[in-house]
Amino acid sequence: MSGPLTESGDMATAKDPAVFSIQHFCLHDGPGVRSIVFFKGCPLRCAWCQNPESWRIAPELAFKPHLCIDCRTCVNTCLQKALSAPGIRDTQKCDDCFTCVENCPAGAMVCFGKYTTIDSVLEELRPEFPYMKNTGGGVTFSGGEPTLFPEFIGQLSKRLHEEGIHTALETCGFFDSEKEIGFLSDMDLVLFDIKLYDEIAHRRYCGKSNKNIKKNLTRVAAFTLAGTGPIIWPRLPLIPTVTDTTENLTDWAQFLKNIGISYLTLVPYHNMGDGKREWLNLPSAPEFPALTEKRLQVSIDLLGKNGISCFAPGEEDWVQADLKTVSENRMTT
């Protein structure tokens, strides 16, 4: 599926990354007013993920049954005869042409993601640049896992910097190439997600080992402390009985202190991804207990006792995180 033509005439192709959403005027993913660009493709499969539409790297078909009016337009217009009924698809026949999406009058057949170009992203974001500059905001790259596209995001970040726009990147930390580490140094801020400290538990709930995640967190933090990299800010999704255990929080607190970090954003769990899994014909997510205010406060107190200051999303003290300034001060004293 191709993307739209840009003003320069460039057409997005499958060689470009797929973006499944661009959210505007956001306040929770970096300083100031921001736009967030969500890229498709993720190496992890976190059991609590609220964006399962980000997992596959390519655009994908979904069906929203609550919007279907049973007109069968999707069935009748399917070129490959892959649909026997609305939402009932033979994936062996379907070639992801998305003709059913284009013809669905009710919006029940949807495509998550479209291939995009740097110019098309800039065209959509540019009207918000004045708001970003006035509030100290910018653009955050998220996903999925944006480090899957180092060249694209590196060039996009450079173009944004040329226009005076702050850039941030949210990562799960699962990358291992020198190229990816290199392009991260061009970001102003890296929001680094941490989840489970124990490797066996991480494999169980996220599908992969966390060895590279710990290694990369250590490396990026070292660049920050040396004044040669971006500000790094860790974030931990607080999943009751999974990531909020005493052992997990204590282990992460010690790890963070050992690499020179004393702050953390706690992201409260919610189950907003369940409906999306149904639309994508994926298995239901495991059920986790609701996060109560008491459990949240217990986690905050525990981390505080272990030397970690906790913040809610959007309430971070970004000045505290400016370790480059701290490092410079140390070198001059």
N, C-alpha and C positions, 0 to 999 in steps of 0.2 A: 504494500500500500504506500503510495507516494504522498508526500506532504504538499502543502500549498506552494505556489510560486512566490518568491520574495520580490521586493521592488527591484532588485538587481537581476531578476530573471532566473535565479538559481532554483532548481527543483530538488527537494529532499528525496533521498533514495535509501535503500536498505543498508547502505554503507554508513549512513548517519545514525546517531542514536535516536531511540524513540522516547518521546516525552509523553507522559500520561496526564499531566496536569501542570498548570502554572497558576499559582494562587497569589493574589494581590493584597496589598495593605495588611500584611501579617506582622505580628508583634512578638512571636514566641521562638523564633529561630535565628537569633542574632540581635544586635543592637538596632534601635530605631525602627522606622517603617520599612518593611522589606517585601520583595516578591520572592516566592520559592518556586524553583523549577524542579519538577519531579521526573527523574529519568527511570526508564524501565530496565530491569535486570538486577538480580540480587543473588549472591552466592549462598546466603543463609536462608533458612526456612523456620524462622522463629514461631513457636507455637501460638503466641499471642499477637502476631503481626496484624496490624490494622489496615495494611495496604497490600493484600495478596495480589492485586492487579499489577504490582511492581515486580513480581518474581520473574516472569518470563521476559526475555530481552527484546522480543518482537511484539508488535501490536497483536492484540488477541480479541476474540469475539466473546461477548457476554450476553446473557438474556435476563431481563428484569421482568419476572412473571406478573408482578403487581401492575405493570403498565400495559400488558398485552390485551388487545381487544379481540383477539382470535379472528382476525380478518384473513389470515393465511397468506398475506402478501409476501412475507419472507419465503414461504415454501414455494409459491408460484414463480418467484423471480430468481430463485437460486439457480445459477447457471450449471452447477455441478450436481444438482438433485441431491444435495447432501442433507437437506432438511425434510424430515417426514412429517413434522408438526412443529409449531413454534417452540423453540428451545430444545427440540429433539434432533440432534445432529450426528451424522456419521463423520467422525473426524478423519477417517481414511479418504473420504471423498472431498471433504472441504479443503479448498486451497487458499483460504483466507483472503478472498477477493473483496469481502465485505459489501457485496451487492445487497444483501439482506438488510444491512444497516442503513444503506442509502435509501432504501425503498420503504422501510418500516414507518408507517404514519404516526405511530404512537410513541416512538422512542424506546420500545421494549428491547429491540436488538441494538446493541451498542458495541463500539470498538474502543477498547482501552489502549491508548497510545497512538501516536503517529510519528513517523520519521520527520526530523526537523533539521534546519540549518542554523548556523550561527546568526545569519542576517535576520531570519524569521523570528528568532528569540529576541534579538535586540529591538526589532520593530514593535513587538508586543510590549516590551518593558520600557521603552524610551519615554512614553508619556508620564511615567511615574518617577523619572529621575529627579525632578525638582523636589518632590516629597522626600525622597531618599536623602538628598543632600541636606535638606532643611532639618532633618531629624537625626542625622548621623546614621542613617539606615543603609540599605544596599540590596544585594541579591544573594540568596542562599541556594546552593545546589544540593538537592536531596534525592531520594529515590524510594525504593531500589538503592543501588550502590553507584554513586557517580564516579568513583575511581575506576570503573570499568571503561571510562571514556576519557583518558588523560589528555589526549591531543585536542579533542573537541573542547573540553572544559577549560584546558589551559589557554587555548586561543580565545575562547569566549571571555574568560576572566581578564585577559590582557586587553581586549576591546573595551570591557567595562571600566577597567582602571584608566584607560586613555580618556574616558569621559568623566573621571572623578568619582566612580561608583565603588563602594566597599564590596568585597566578595567574601562569602563564607561557604564552607562545604561541610555537609553532614556525612559521616562515614560509619559503617559497621566495623571498620578496621581490618577487614579480611582482604588484604592485598599483600603482595610480596615482591613486586618488581621495583628496581631502582628508579625506573621511569615514573612510577606513580608517587614514590616518595619525593622525587624531584619536583613534580608539578604542584604538589601540596605546598611547597615552600613559597609558591607565588600567591597563595591565598592570604587574606588578612586574618581569617579566623577558621579554625577547624573544630567542629562540634563532633566529638569522638564518643560514639555509643559503646558502653560497656554493659555486660549483662550478667553472665555467670562466671565466677572465678574458677570454679572446679571444672577441669577439662571434660570429665565424664558427663557431668550435668550439662555442660555447654553442648556437647555432642547430642545429648538426649533431647534438649529443648530447642536447639538452634541448627542442628544438622551438621555442624562442622567443629573441628578442633578450635580452641581459642589461642593456641600457641603463637601464631602469626599476629593475632590481634594484640596480645600483650607486647610482643616484640615491636610492633609498629607504634603502639602507644608510647612505649619507652623512647623510641627514636624521634618521634615528632616532638615529644616533650623536651628532649635534649636540644633539638634545634631551637625551640622556643627559649629555653633558658640561656642558650648561647647567643641569642639575639639574631639568629640567622634563619628563622622560620616564622610561621604564623603563630598567633595566640592560639592555644589549645584549651578547649573547655570540655571535660568529660560529662556525659549524661547517662543516667541509668534508669531504665523503665522499671517501675516498682510493681512487680507482679506478686500478689499475695501467695505465700507458701513456697515461692520459687526464688525470686531475686531479693526478697525482703527478709531472708533468714539472717539470724545473728552471724552465722559463719560467713555467709556470702558478703555481707556488708563490712564485717571486720577485716576480711581478707582484702577486699578492694581498698579499704581505707589505708591499710598498711602499704599496699602496692603503690597507691597514688602518692603517699608521703615519701616513699622511697625514690620516686622519680621527680619530686619537687612540686607536686600539685596538692593544694589544700582546699579545693572547692569542687562542687559537684551539683549538677541539676538532677533532681528526682522527677521523673515523668510518671504521673499516676496512670495506672492501668485502666483501660476501658475496653469494651468488646465491640467496638464499632466496625470491625472487619468481618463479623459473622455474616452479614447480609451479602457482602461482596463475594464471599466464598460460595454462597448459593448461586449467585449470578454466573460465576465462573465454573460451576459444576465441580467444585473442589470439596473434599471432606470437611465436615464441620470442625471448628477449632475445639480444643479441650476446654472444659469449663474450669475457670479459676474463681475463687471467692472475690467478692467485691472489696475494693480497697476502702477501708473506713478511715475516718480522721484519726482515730486512735492508733491504728497500725502505721499510718503515715508519720504521726508524731513520734512514735517509738523508733522508727527508722531514722528520723532526723536527730533525735537525742543520741542514739547509738553512734551515728557517724560523727556527731559533734564531740562526743567523749573521746573519739579516736582522732580528733584533730582535723576533721573535714567540715567546712562550712557548706550548708545545703541551701539550694535555691529552687524556687518553682519556675517553670518555663515562663520566660518573659520578664522575670524579676531578677535576673543575674546582675551581679556587680562587675561589669566588664572592665572597669578600671582596675579592680583587684587582679584580673586575669592578664593585665598587660605586663607579662613577665619580661618582655624585652626591655622595658624601662627599668624594671628591677635589676636585670642583669647589667645594664649600662651603669646604674648607680653603684653596683657592687664593684665594677671595674675602676670607677673613679674615686672610690673611698679607700 
